[in-house]
Amino acid sequence: MTRLSLTAAIAALAALSVMTLADYAQAASCSNSMSTCVSRCKTKYASDKNCVSDHCTPKLNTCKSTGCWQQGGDFGNTLTCNLDKR
């Protein structure tokens, strides 16, 4: 009985991890990173009317060629690569 419960638990965790990876794969794109950047410009930097053109658009162009998005300093300078280039 314990072996069956353990097998069921492993199967449930495997299914959960597949869903999580699928959700991540959908979110891991240059265009989704751009959307996040635009949202941050509108909320955190609302007074900077050129935030999107000066900050997000160059990052999008770089991402479309390299597949990597570099977060700004206020967001940890995290570099995320292997993004879908669309």
N, C-alpha and C positions, 0 to 999 in steps of 0.2 A: 504494500500500500504506500509506503514512504517513497519507494522508487517511482511509482506512478505520479505522485504529487510533485516530486522533484522534476520529472520529465515535463509535466504540465506547466510548472513554473518557468522552466527554461524556454519552453515554446512560447509562453506569454511574453517573456522578456525579449525574445528574438523578434516577435511580431511588433512589439513596441519600438525596438531599435530600428527596424525597417521603416516604420512610419516616421520616426524622427529623422532618419537619413533622407527620406523622400521630402519631408518638409524643408530640411536644410538645403537640399539640392535645388528646390524650387526658389528658395530665397537667395541662394548664393549666385547672384548675377550682378553685372555692372549696372544694369538698369535699376535693380532694387537698391543697390548701394546709392545710386543717384537719387532715388526717391527719398531715402533716409536723409541724405545730405540736404536736399531741398526742404524737407520738413524741419530739419534743425535750423536752417537759415530763417525760415518763417517764424519759428518760435523763439529760439535763443538769440538770434541776431536780427530781429525784425527791423531795427533802425538802419541796418546796412543794406541798402537797396541793390547793391551790386554783389551781394554774397553769392548768389547762384552762379552768375557769370564769372566772377573772379575766383571762386573757390571750387564749386561743384563741377562746372563744365570742364575745366582742365583735368580734374581727377577722372571724370568719365572718359575723356579722350585717352588718357593714359591707360585706364582700365581696359578699354576696348582694344588696345594694342598689346598690352602685357598680361591681362587677366588678373591684375593685382589692384587693390584699392587701399590707399594709405589714409587712415583716419587722421583728423586734425589733432593738435595738441590738447585741446579741451576734452577729447574723447580717447586719450591714451596713446595716440600715435600708432595704433595697431595696424600692422600690415596684413592684409588678407589676400591670399593668392589662389590660383586655380578656380577663379570665378568664371562663370559662363560669360562670354564677352558681349552678349547682346544687352 
